[in-house]
Amino acid sequence: MAISISIGDLRAKSKKAIVLWLEGFREACCLHRVVFFCLSLSLSLSLSLSLSLSLSLSLDFTVQFLHQFDLTIIPFLINPLFRRSKALAVRTSQCFLLNGLIFLGSLLILNSVIIPVLQWILPNHCPQFDSLDLCAAGGIAKLFSFLHYVLVQLVYIFWFCPVYVLSIVLSNIWYSDIAKHAYIAMGRHELTAKPSSQSELSKSVSGTSINHELNKFVSSHLYRMIEFGEQIYSLLLLGVFFLKVFAAGYIPYIGKALNFVLLSWMYAYYCFEYKWNLTELSLDKRLDFFESNWAFFAGFGSPCVLAIFFFPTFLSYGVMAVLFPLFVLTATGSRAEDVINSRRRMWQGAGLGRLPIFYASDTLS
């Protein structure tokens, strides 16, 4: 009887896990949110242009109003998304330009032009030599093969490696800006609200301080110190987790499948971390929410991993760097909490239970 109950529970939890995985996968594929952000820019431009045109038609009103106000800022006041949407479009375009056109374009040129030309200039097969004596000697073929290898490696060292490092640094900055501008463009104002943790610090300090300004200064700096400490710890946590992902790929038989699942969680966490930073969600709450809804986030990260899992290192990075801003925008616009809570209400509050995904990383960090 106990065995049948445990098997029944396992079936129920497996069904819930599959449902949440599919919900997460569907949320990641909701790329219409990216279209929404792009349309917000077009709407901003059209509204500002129509407003400028209507104002220009009323010359008397314009002349009188110019004495009191600067008309150039009216489009920004009427539509506050204008500058933010423009900044969002600029950052997204920069990501596509650097990672798509320059990085992936360079790989395409290397494989389609440079390597074939080198193989034609430096042949390493006997039928390609004009003289059979050269082929019989064997030394020329080995020399040409060595020169071919050295020249290709020089291209990687002096071009791809610097572009790769530059892409990592700039992309991380741009991803944060993309999430911030998208978050504001959606009309969510939690970004400007005072964090609850900072409010609690302010209350705790106010009881021992007389000067209100000093109280604000101390509580603000305490909050910033805590926030900085959480960011450092988060970097260490994800760094150790990445090592675990790398090591999992070498496990016999199940290594590839385990690597896929761990990569899905890692990319899902990266996508949502930008949003959680903007909402000032503490690290403990992030980990609790993530590990309690592990099936959903495994599904959300799966499309990210599918796009790169079967490609070589440089190519997979280039593809991911192009697609990642889209997933960041999708995660920023996602209402994962509502989706998960709606499923829990259907299941009468029953969840899957917390899976300690980051336990080893947390312990080692």
C-alpha positions in Angstrom: 0.0 0.0 0.0 2.8 2.4 0.9 4.6 1.5 -2.3 1.4 2.2 -4.4 1.0 5.6 -2.6 4.6 6.6 -3.2 4.2 5.6 -6.9 1.0 7.6 -7.1 2.7 10.6 -5.6 5.6 10.2 -8.0 3.2 10.1 -10.9 1.4 13.2 -9.7 4.6 15.2 -9.1 6.0 14.1 -12.5 2.8 15.3 -14.2 3.1 18.7 -12.4 6.8 18.9 -13.3 6.0 18.3 -17.0 3.2 20.9 -16.9 5.4 23.5 -15.3 8.3 22.7 -17.7 5.9 23.3 -20.6 4.8 26.5 -19.1 8.3 27.7 -18.7 9.2 26.6 -22.3 6.1 28.5 -23.6 7.1 31.6 -21.6 10.5 31.6 -23.2 9.1 31.3 -26.6 6.8 34.3 -26.1 8.9 36.5 -28.4 5.9 38.8 -29.1 7.1 40.7 -26.0 10.1 41.7 -28.1 7.7 42.9 -30.8 5.8 44.9 -28.1 9.0 46.7 -27.1 9.8 47.5 -30.7 6.3 48.8 -31.3 6.5 51.0 -28.3 9.4 52.8 -30.0 7.4 53.2 -33.2 4.4 54.4 -31.3 6.6 56.9 -29.4 7.9 58.3 -32.7 4.5 58.5 -34.3 3.0 60.3 -31.4 5.8 62.8 -31.1 5.6 63.5 -34.8 1.9 63.9 -34.9 2.0 66.2 -31.9 4.7 68.4 -33.5 2.6 68.6 -36.7 -0.6 69.5 -34.8 1.2 72.2 -32.9 2.8 73.6 -36.0 -0.7 74.0 -37.6 -1.7 76.3 -34.8 0.7 79.2 -35.2 -0.9 81.6 -32.8 -1.0 79.1 -30.0 2.6 78.1 -30.7 3.9 81.6 -30.6 2.1 82.3 -27.3 3.2 79.0 -25.8 6.9 79.4 -26.8 7.2 82.3 -24.4 6.3 80.1 -21.5 7.5 76.6 -22.4 10.0 74.8 -24.6 8.2 72.8 -27.2 11.1 70.5 -27.9 10.4 68.5 -24.7 6.7 68.1 -25.2 7.0 64.7 -27.0 9.0 63.4 -24.1 6.4 64.6 -21.6 3.5 63.3 -23.5 5.2 59.9 -24.0 7.8 59.1 -21.4 8.6 55.9 -23.2 10.2 57.8 -26.1 13.8 58.1 -24.7 13.6 54.8 -22.9 12.4 52.9 -26.0 15.0 54.6 -28.1 17.7 53.6 -25.7 16.3 50.0 -25.7 16.4 49.9 -29.5 20.0 51.3 -29.5 21.3 48.7 -27.0 19.6 45.8 -28.8 20.9 46.9 -32.1 24.4 47.2 -30.6 24.2 43.6 -29.4 23.1 42.4 -32.9 25.8 44.4 -34.6 28.7 43.2 -32.4 27.7 39.6 -31.8 25.8 38.9 -35.0 27.4 41.0 -37.8 31.0 41.3 -36.5 31.5 38.0 -34.5 29.3 35.6 -36.4 30.2 37.4 -39.7 33.9 36.9 -39.0 33.3 33.2 -38.4 31.5 32.9 -41.7 34.3 34.7 -43.5 36.9 32.5 -41.9 35.1 29.2 -42.8 33.8 30.3 -46.2 36.7 32.4 -47.5 40.0 32.3 -45.5 40.2 28.6 -44.9 39.3 27.6 -48.5 41.8 30.1 -49.9 44.6 28.8 -47.5 43.8 25.2 -48.6 44.1 26.3 -52.2 47.4 28.1 -51.6 48.8 25.6 -49.2 47.5 22.2 -50.4 48.2 19.2 -48.1 47.0 16.4 -50.4 49.0 14.7 -53.1 46.5 15.1 -56.0 46.8 18.9 -55.6 50.5 19.0 -56.3 51.6 19.6 -59.9 54.7 17.4 -59.4 54.5 13.8 -58.1 58.1 14.2 -56.8 56.9 16.8 -54.3 54.3 14.4 -53.2 56.7 11.6 -52.8 59.0 13.7 -50.7 56.2 14.3 -48.2 58.0 17.2 -46.6 56.2 19.9 -48.6 52.8 18.6 -47.7 53.7 18.6 -44.0 55.1 22.1 -44.2 52.0 23.4 -46.0 49.8 21.7 -43.4 51.8 23.2 -40.6 51.6 26.7 -42.1 47.9 26.3 -42.7 47.4 25.4 -39.0 49.6 28.3 -37.8 47.9 30.9 -39.9 44.4 29.8 -38.8 45.5 29.9 -35.2 46.9 33.4 -35.6 43.5 34.6 -36.9 41.9 33.1 -33.8 44.5 34.7 -31.4 44.7 38.2 -32.9 41.1 38.6 -34.0 38.6 36.2 -32.5 39.9 36.1 -29.0 40.0 39.9 -28.6 36.5 40.2 -30.1 35.3 37.4 -27.9 36.5 39.1 -24.7 35.2 42.5 -25.9 31.8 40.9 -26.7 31.6 39.3 -23.2 32.4 42.6 -21.4 30.2 44.9 -23.6 27.3 42.4 -23.8 27.0 42.0 -20.0 26.7 45.8 -19.8 24.2 46.1 -22.6 22.1 43.2 -21.3 21.6 45.1 -18.0 20.6 48.2 -19.9 18.2 46.3 -22.1 16.5 44.8 -19.1 16.3 48.2 -17.3 14.8 50.1 -20.3 12.4 47.2 -21.1 11.3 47.1 -17.5 10.5 50.8 -17.5 9.0 50.7 -20.9 6.4 48.2 -19.6 5.2 50.9 -17.2 6.4 49.2 -14.0 7.6 51.7 -11.5 9.0 49.4 -8.8 12.4 50.5 -10.1 12.0 53.9 -8.6 10.4 52.7 -5.4 12.3 52.4 -2.2 13.2 48.8 -1.5 11.7 47.2 1.5 15.1 46.1 2.8 16.3 49.7 2.7 13.1 50.8 4.5 13.7 48.3 7.2 17.3 49.5 7.6 16.0 53.0 7.8 13.6 52.1 10.6 16.2 50.2 12.5 18.7 53.1 12.3 16.1 55.8 13.1 15.6 54.5 16.6 19.2 55.3 17.6 19.7 58.5 15.4 18.5 62.0 16.1 19.4 63.6 12.8 17.1 62.5 10.0 19.5 63.3 7.2 22.2 61.3 9.0 19.7 58.4 9.3 19.0 58.5 5.6 22.7 58.6 4.8 23.6 55.7 7.1 20.7 53.5 6.0 21.4 54.1 2.3 25.0 53.2 2.6 24.2 50.1 4.7 21.8 49.0 2.0 24.3 49.6 -0.7 26.9 47.5 1.2 24.4 44.7 1.6 23.5 44.9 -2.1 27.1 44.9 -3.2 27.9 41.9 -0.9 24.9 40.0 -2.5 26.2 40.8 -6.0 29.7 39.4 -5.2 28.2 36.3 -3.5 25.9 35.8 -6.5 28.9 35.9 -8.9 30.7 33.3 -6.8 27.6 31.2 -6.6 27.1 31.2 -10.4 30.9 30.7 -11.0 30.9 27.5 -8.9 27.7 26.4 -10.6 29.3 26.9 -14.0 32.2 24.7 -13.0 29.6 22.0 -12.0 28.0 22.4 -15.4 31.3 22.0 -17.1 32.2 18.9 -15.0 28.8 17.3 -15.6 29.6 17.0 -19.3 32.3 14.4 -18.6 30.1 12.0 -16.7 29.7 8.8 -18.7 26.3 8.0 -20.3 24.2 10.7 -18.5 26.7 13.6 -18.9 25.2 15.2 -21.9 21.6 15.1 -20.6 22.7 16.4 -17.2 24.7 19.1 -18.8 21.7 20.2 -20.8 19.5 20.4 -17.7 22.1 22.3 -15.7 22.7 24.7 -18.6 18.9 25.3 -18.9 18.8 26.3 -15.2 21.9 28.5 -15.5 20.6 30.4 -18.5 17.1 30.8 -17.0 18.7 32.2 -13.8 20.8 34.6 -15.9 17.7 35.8 -17.8 15.7 36.5 -14.7 18.5 37.9 -12.6 18.4 41.2 -14.5 14.7 41.6 -13.6 15.3 40.6 -10.0 18.0 43.1 -9.7 15.6 45.8 -10.9 12.9 44.7 -8.4 15.5 44.6 -5.6 14.7 41.0 -4.8 17.1 39.7 -2.2 19.4 36.7 -3.0 17.7 34.4 -0.5 14.3 35.0 -2.1 15.6 34.6 -5.6 17.1 31.2 -4.7 14.0 30.1 -2.8 11.7 31.0 -5.7 14.0 29.5 -8.3 14.6 26.2 -6.5 10.9 25.9 -5.5 9.9 26.2 -9.2 12.8 24.3 -10.7 10.7 22.6 -13.4 9.4 26.0 -14.7 12.9 27.4 -15.0 14.3 24.2 -16.6 11.6 24.7 -19.3 12.4 28.4 -19.7 16.1 27.8 -20.2 15.6 24.9 -22.6 15.1 27.1 -25.8 18.3 29.0 -24.9 20.3 25.8 -24.7 18.7 24.2 -27.8 20.0 27.1 -29.8 23.7 26.4 -28.9 24.0 22.9 -27.6 25.1 21.2 -30.9 27.4 24.0 -32.2 31.2 24.4 -31.6 32.4 26.8 -28.9 32.8 30.0 -30.8 29.7 29.5 -33.0 27.5 28.6 -30.0 28.7 31.7 -28.1 27.9 33.9 -31.1 24.5 32.4 -31.6 23.7 32.7 -27.8 25.0 36.3 -27.7 22.6 37.3 -30.5 19.6 35.4 -29.0 20.2 36.2 -25.3 18.8 39.8 -25.4 15.6 38.4 -26.8 15.3 36.0 -23.8 16.2 38.8 -21.4 13.4 40.9 -22.8 11.1 37.9 -22.6 12.0 37.2 -19.0 11.6 40.9 -18.1 8.1 40.9 -19.6 7.3 37.6 -18.1 4.9 37.2 -15.2 6.3 33.9 -14.0 4.9 34.4 -10.5 1.3 34.7 -11.9 1.8 31.6 -14.1 3.1 29.5 -11.3 0.5 30.7 -8.8 -2.3 30.0 -11.2 -1.1 26.4 -11.5 -0.8 26.1 -7.7 -4.3 27.2 -7.3 -5.4 24.5 -9.7 -3.4 22.0 -7.6 -4.9 23.4 -4.4 -1.6 24.9 -3.2 0.4 21.8 -3.7 3.8 22.3 -5.3 6.8 20.2 -6.4 8.9 21.0 -3.4 12.2 22.8 -3.3 15.1 21.2 -5.2 18.5 22.3 -3.8 20.0 23.2 -7.2 22.5 25.6 -5.8 23.3 23.6 -2.6 26.8 22.6 -3.7 27.6 26.0 -5.1 26.2 27.6 -1.9 28.4 25.4 0.3 31.6 25.9 -1.7 31.0 29.7 -1.9 
